[in-house]
Amino acid sequence: MTTPRELLAQVRAAINEVDPEEAEHRLGTCTFLDVREPDEYEQGAIPGAVHLPRGNLEFGVEGRIPVKEATVVVYCAGGTRSAFAARTLADLGYKDVVSMAGGFNRWKDEGRAWTVPRTLTSDQRNRYQRHLLLPEVGEAGQQKLLDSKVLLLGAGGLGSPAALYLAAAGVGTIGVIDMDVVDESNLQRQILHNMDRVGERKVDSAKKTLSALNPDVAVETFDMRLGADNVLDVLDGYDLVVDGTDNFPTRYLVNDASLLKRIPVVHGSIFRFEGQVTVFDPYHGPCYRCLIPEPPPVELAPSCAEAGVLGVLPGIVGSIQALEAIKMLLGLGNPLVGRLLAFDALEETFRTFKVRRDPECPACGEHAGEIVIAEYDELCMPHPR
């Protein structure tokens, strides 16, 4: 019967080991994999190391280190777990794996650089567990969400589901701008609010709901009309804007301000049984003026108050806006930049249309002049949604 010591000797004979000095020379040119337990990792680690506890290695490593030709330096506390991990990685098809002899303890004792990594609290690990299981998000992605700042234009039909899902996902700072009060007619679709809040300022109602949903989220409120005199100040410092406005003057105003600030805008709109979503990423894709150079006549653009809207429709469109926002914040997938997603609730169909940058666009085109932030109320009258 093989003893544990004999088994370790066999494993070490089958793998390559390097000492901390040689491993240090590889910093920045290869992947360091820390296979210690979370409580060990939280007390200190090699800068830039990928953390994956030994017990999760077999089923988690391909998501964290997808390129099997990559050079990997594995380390633990003393060099035993890393040896077994290196053997496992070889069995999984990784081509160039070494174990660091002496582990992190020797690395630290020899005075080499180490840091105390930023980690999630135990409560956060529990709250965001389903995110942490996704290799594309993981702890680093969740921390990025917690560091992110998203501004919601409107706490109405589109802003409600977008705000709820962004808060639930752990977006650390959510700004909400709205100058309206909660009306009973809003409750058919504006799920941030309830009967007890009728007559209350919408931004205050939104803050109560989001704060109760996730205490990690700081909610900044702007109980004001968004205009040329304040739009640049309001947008300042935010990573992304979720646009739930329902009138052309504000959309053009936000478009111009976002171009100046170079802040992406996730745009959504709804009408009766139809919805649309797209992402305006300044100078990487089309802007709102590329899509709609001029507003339609007022009589051709009735509001929801005039034409009606199915209550669940903004829930679908606003949720897609939240999804696109998270994709943009984390750099995931293929956001709707240069594409317009159209949803027909009656037919239950989605269609995607390409939208190209207009080289003659007066705002973002090749020969566009200086962007001037101005009011556009003459374009059409705003409609409450």
C-alpha positions in Angstrom: 0.0 0.0 0.0 1.4 3.4 -1.0 1.8 5.9 1.8 0.9 9.6 1.4 4.7 10.5 1.5 5.4 7.9 -1.2 2.5 9.2 -3.3 3.8 12.8 -3.0 7.3 11.6 -4.1 5.8 9.9 -7.1 3.9 13.0 -8.1 6.9 15.2 -7.7 8.9 12.9 -9.9 6.3 13.3 -12.6 6.0 17.1 -12.6 8.3 20.1 -12.9 9.1 22.3 -9.9 10.7 25.7 -9.7 11.9 27.6 -6.6 10.5 31.0 -5.7 13.4 32.9 -7.3 12.8 31.3 -10.7 9.1 31.7 -10.3 9.6 35.4 -9.6 11.3 35.8 -13.0 8.2 34.6 -14.7 5.9 37.2 -13.1 4.1 39.1 -15.8 4.8 36.5 -18.5 2.7 33.5 -17.3 -0.3 32.7 -15.1 0.2 32.2 -11.4 -2.5 29.9 -9.9 -3.1 30.0 -6.2 -4.8 26.7 -5.1 -5.1 27.6 -1.3 -8.3 27.9 0.6 -10.2 31.3 0.6 -9.1 32.1 4.2 -5.5 31.6 3.3 -5.7 33.6 0.1 -7.4 36.5 1.9 -4.4 36.9 4.2 -2.0 37.5 1.3 -1.2 36.3 -2.3 1.2 36.8 -5.2 0.1 39.9 -7.2 -2.1 39.0 -10.1 -2.5 35.4 -9.2 -5.7 33.5 -10.2 -7.3 32.0 -7.1 -9.0 28.7 -7.4 -9.1 26.4 -4.4 -7.7 22.9 -4.9 -11.1 21.3 -4.2 -12.6 23.2 -7.2 -9.7 22.7 -9.6 -10.9 20.0 -11.9 -14.2 21.6 -12.7 -13.2 25.2 -12.5 -9.8 25.6 -14.1 -10.9 25.6 -17.7 -13.1 28.6 -17.1 -10.4 30.5 -15.3 -7.5 29.4 -17.6 -9.0 28.5 -20.9 -5.8 28.3 -23.0 -4.1 25.0 -22.2 -0.9 26.0 -23.9 -0.4 28.8 -21.4 2.5 28.6 -18.9 1.1 28.1 -15.4 3.0 28.4 -12.1 0.9 26.7 -9.4 1.5 27.4 -5.7 -0.1 26.7 -2.3 1.1 27.3 1.2 4.1 24.9 1.3 4.3 23.1 -2.1 2.3 19.9 -1.5 -1.2 20.8 -2.8 0.4 22.6 -5.7 2.3 19.5 -6.7 -0.9 17.4 -6.9 -2.6 20.3 -8.7 0.2 20.4 -11.3 -0.2 16.7 -11.9 -4.0 17.2 -12.3 -3.5 20.1 -14.8 -1.2 17.9 -16.8 -3.9 15.1 -16.9 -6.4 17.8 -18.0 -4.2 18.6 -21.0 -2.3 21.7 -19.8 1.1 21.7 -21.6 3.4 23.8 -19.5 2.7 23.6 -15.7 5.2 23.9 -12.9 4.7 23.8 -9.1 6.5 26.3 -6.9 8.5 24.5 -4.2 8.0 25.9 -0.7 4.9 27.6 -1.8 3.7 31.1 -0.6 5.2 30.7 2.8 8.7 30.4 1.3 8.0 33.2 -1.2 6.9 35.5 1.6 9.8 34.5 4.0 12.3 35.4 1.2 10.9 38.9 1.1 9.3 38.7 -2.3 6.4 41.0 -3.3 3.0 40.0 -2.1 -0.3 41.8 -1.5 -3.5 41.4 0.5 -6.0 40.9 -2.2 -9.4 42.6 -2.2 -12.0 39.9 -1.6 -15.8 39.7 -1.1 -17.2 39.4 2.4 -18.9 36.1 3.4 -22.3 37.8 3.0 -21.4 39.0 -0.5 -20.1 35.5 -1.4 -23.5 34.1 -0.4 -25.5 36.9 -2.1 -23.6 36.7 -5.4 -22.9 33.0 -5.4 -24.6 32.4 -8.8 -22.4 35.1 -10.3 -19.3 33.6 -8.8 -20.0 30.3 -10.4 -19.8 31.9 -13.8 -16.2 31.9 -15.0 -17.0 34.9 -17.2 -18.0 36.9 -14.0 -16.3 35.3 -11.0 -15.1 37.3 -8.0 -13.2 39.8 -10.2 -16.3 40.5 -12.3 -18.4 40.9 -9.2 -16.0 43.4 -7.7 -16.0 45.3 -10.9 -19.8 45.5 -10.7 -19.6 46.7 -7.1 -17.2 49.4 -8.3 -19.4 50.5 -11.2 -21.7 53.5 -11.4 -24.8 53.5 -13.6 -27.2 56.4 -14.1 -30.9 55.6 -14.7 -32.8 58.3 -16.6 -36.3 57.8 -15.2 -37.8 55.7 -12.5 -40.8 54.7 -14.6 -41.7 51.7 -16.7 -38.2 51.0 -18.1 -36.2 52.4 -15.2 -38.1 50.1 -12.7 -37.0 46.7 -13.9 -33.6 48.0 -15.0 -33.0 49.4 -11.5 -34.1 46.3 -9.8 -31.9 43.9 -11.7 -28.9 46.2 -11.6 -29.2 46.6 -7.9 -29.8 42.8 -7.4 -26.6 42.2 -9.5 -24.6 44.3 -7.2 -23.9 47.5 -9.3 -22.3 49.5 -6.5 -23.7 53.0 -7.3 -27.0 53.6 -9.0 -28.1 57.1 -9.8 -31.8 57.8 -10.5 -33.1 61.1 -12.0 -36.8 61.8 -12.2 -38.8 64.9 -11.3 -42.2 63.1 -11.0 -44.3 61.8 -8.2 -45.8 58.3 -7.9 -49.3 58.1 -9.4 -51.7 55.2 -9.0 -51.8 54.9 -12.8 -48.0 54.2 -12.8 -48.4 51.0 -10.8 -49.6 49.0 -13.8 -46.0 48.9 -15.0 -43.7 50.8 -12.7 -42.7 48.1 -10.3 -40.3 50.2 -8.2 -43.3 51.8 -6.5 -46.5 50.6 -4.6 -49.7 51.9 -3.3 -48.1 53.2 -0.1 -45.9 55.5 -2.1 -48.6 57.2 -4.1 -47.9 61.0 -4.0 -44.3 60.4 -3.0 -41.4 61.6 -5.1 -40.4 58.8 -7.5 -36.7 59.1 -6.7 -37.4 58.7 -3.0 -39.6 55.7 -3.6 -36.9 54.2 -5.9 -34.2 54.6 -3.3 -36.3 52.9 -0.6 -37.0 49.9 -2.9 -33.4 49.5 -4.1 -31.8 50.0 -0.7 -34.1 47.3 0.8 -33.2 45.0 -2.0 -29.4 45.2 -1.7 -27.6 47.2 1.1 -24.4 47.0 -1.0 -25.8 49.5 -3.4 -25.5 53.3 -2.9 -28.5 55.1 -4.5 -27.9 58.7 -5.7 -31.1 60.6 -6.4 -31.7 63.6 -8.6 -35.2 65.1 -8.2 -34.9 67.4 -11.1 -35.6 68.0 -14.7 -32.7 66.9 -16.9 -31.7 69.9 -19.0 -28.9 71.6 -20.8 -27.9 73.4 -17.6 -27.3 70.3 -15.6 -26.9 67.2 -17.9 -23.1 67.3 -18.0 -22.9 67.6 -14.2 -25.4 64.8 -13.7 -23.6 62.4 -16.1 -20.2 63.2 -14.7 -18.5 60.2 -12.9 -20.9 57.5 -14.2 -19.7 54.6 -16.2 -22.9 54.1 -18.2 -26.3 55.5 -18.7 -29.6 53.5 -18.9 -32.0 55.7 -20.9 -35.7 55.2 -20.0 -36.8 58.6 -21.2 -39.8 58.9 -23.5 -39.3 62.2 -25.4 -37.1 63.3 -28.2 -35.7 66.5 -26.7 -34.2 64.5 -23.7 -32.9 61.8 -26.0 -31.0 64.2 -28.2 -29.7 66.1 -25.1 -28.5 62.9 -23.5 -26.9 61.8 -26.8 -24.9 64.9 -27.2 -23.8 64.9 -23.5 -22.8 61.2 -23.7 -20.7 61.9 -26.7 -18.9 64.7 -24.9 -18.4 62.6 -21.8 -17.8 59.4 -23.9 -20.2 57.5 -21.7 -22.1 54.6 -23.3 -25.9 54.8 -23.3 -28.2 51.7 -23.2 -31.3 53.0 -24.9 -34.8 51.6 -24.6 -38.2 52.6 -25.9 -41.7 51.1 -25.8 -45.0 51.7 -27.6 -48.3 49.7 -27.1 -47.0 46.1 -27.7 -43.6 46.8 -29.1 -40.2 47.6 -27.6 -36.7 48.4 -28.8 -33.2 48.3 -27.3 -29.8 49.4 -28.6 -26.5 50.5 -27.1 -24.9 53.8 -28.1 -21.1 53.5 -27.5 -19.6 56.9 -28.3 -17.4 56.8 -31.4 -17.3 52.9 -31.4 -20.8 52.6 -32.8 -23.7 54.8 -34.1 -25.2 57.5 -31.9 -28.8 58.4 -31.4 -28.6 61.0 -34.2 -27.3 58.3 -36.6 -30.4 56.3 -35.9 -32.9 59.1 -35.9 -31.5 62.3 -37.5 -34.7 64.2 -37.0 -37.7 63.5 -34.7 -41.0 62.6 -36.3 -43.9 65.0 -36.2 -45.7 65.1 -32.8 -48.8 63.6 -34.2 -46.8 60.5 -35.3 -45.2 60.0 -31.9 -48.0 59.6 -29.4 -47.2 58.9 -25.8 -48.1 55.9 -23.8 -50.7 58.0 -22.0 -52.3 58.6 -25.4 -51.7 55.2 -27.1 -51.4 52.9 -24.1 -48.8 50.2 -23.3 -49.1 46.6 -22.1 -47.9 46.6 -18.5 -45.5 43.7 -18.8 -43.7 45.1 -21.9 -41.5 47.6 -20.1 -40.5 44.7 -17.8 -39.1 42.8 -20.7 -37.4 45.8 -22.4 -36.0 47.2 -19.1 -34.6 43.8 -18.2 -32.8 43.6 -21.5 -31.4 47.1 -20.8 -30.1 45.9 -17.5 -28.5 42.9 -19.3 -26.9 45.1 -21.9 -25.6 47.4 -19.1 -24.0 44.5 -17.2 -22.4 43.1 -20.5 -20.9 46.6 -21.2 -19.6 46.9 -17.6 -18.0 43.5 -17.6 -17.0 43.4 -21.3 -19.1 40.2 -21.8 -20.5 38.8 -25.1 -21.7 41.0 -27.9 -23.6 44.0 -26.8 -26.2 45.7 -29.0 -23.7 48.3 -30.3 -24.6 48.9 -33.9 -27.7 46.7 -33.6 -31.3 47.5 -32.8 -33.3 44.8 -31.1 -37.0 45.0 -31.8 -39.5 43.0 -29.7 -43.2 42.4 -30.8 -45.1 41.2 -27.8 -48.2 40.1 -29.8 -46.1 37.9 -32.1 -43.6 37.1 -29.3 -40.7 37.7 -31.8 -37.4 39.4 -31.6 -35.7 40.9 -34.7 -32.3 42.5 -34.9 -31.5 45.3 -37.3 -28.0 46.7 -38.1 -27.5 50.3 -37.4 -24.4 51.9 -38.9 -22.6 55.1 -38.0 -23.5 57.9 -40.3 -20.3 59.5 -41.7 -22.3 62.7 -42.1 -23.8 62.7 -38.6 -23.7 66.2 -37.2 -22.9 64.9 -33.8 -20.4 62.0 -34.3 -19.6 62.0 -38.0 -16.2 62.6 -39.6 -16.9 66.3 -40.2 -19.0 67.0 -37.2 -18.5 70.4 -35.6 -18.2 71.1 -31.9 -21.0 69.6 -29.8 -23.1 72.3 -28.2 -25.3 71.3 -25.3 -28.7 73.0 -25.9 -32.4 72.5 -25.2 -34.5 70.8 -27.8 -37.9 71.3 -26.4 -39.1 72.7 -29.8 -38.7 69.3 -31.3 -41.8 67.9 -29.6 -43.5 68.0 -26.3 -42.4 65.6 -23.6 -44.9 62.9 -22.6 -45.1 61.1 -19.2 -44.7 57.4 -19.5 
